């Protein structure tokens, strides 16, 4: 059942599929890399293209950086929590001393 007529529906359908296809298209970029990195990519790419290998390595690096940031955030959180715990323990000891005197 055509909503806007057959020509407009086909145009709308093409427009939607075009918009969705942009999500999956690769973006051509140009970067300069060190020769040792280029050699490593060439040596380890196997059957895949050098571009695919570089993308795989960059994805791994991104994930590694995310883990490092989360680890640093967790360390900071627990450092603060441990400092608060020491203060809490001192307060509890003082309270027990106060109760002991009463």
ZIPE-V866071 format. One record per helix or strand. SS is the DSSP state (H for helix, E for strand). FROM is the first residue (numbers start at 1). TO is the last residue. If there is no record, write none. Layout:
# ZIPE-V866071
ss = (SS:SS)
from = (FROM:FROM)
to = (TO:TO)
This chain:
# ZIPE-V866071
ss = (H:H:H)
from = (6:35:50)
to = (21:44:101)
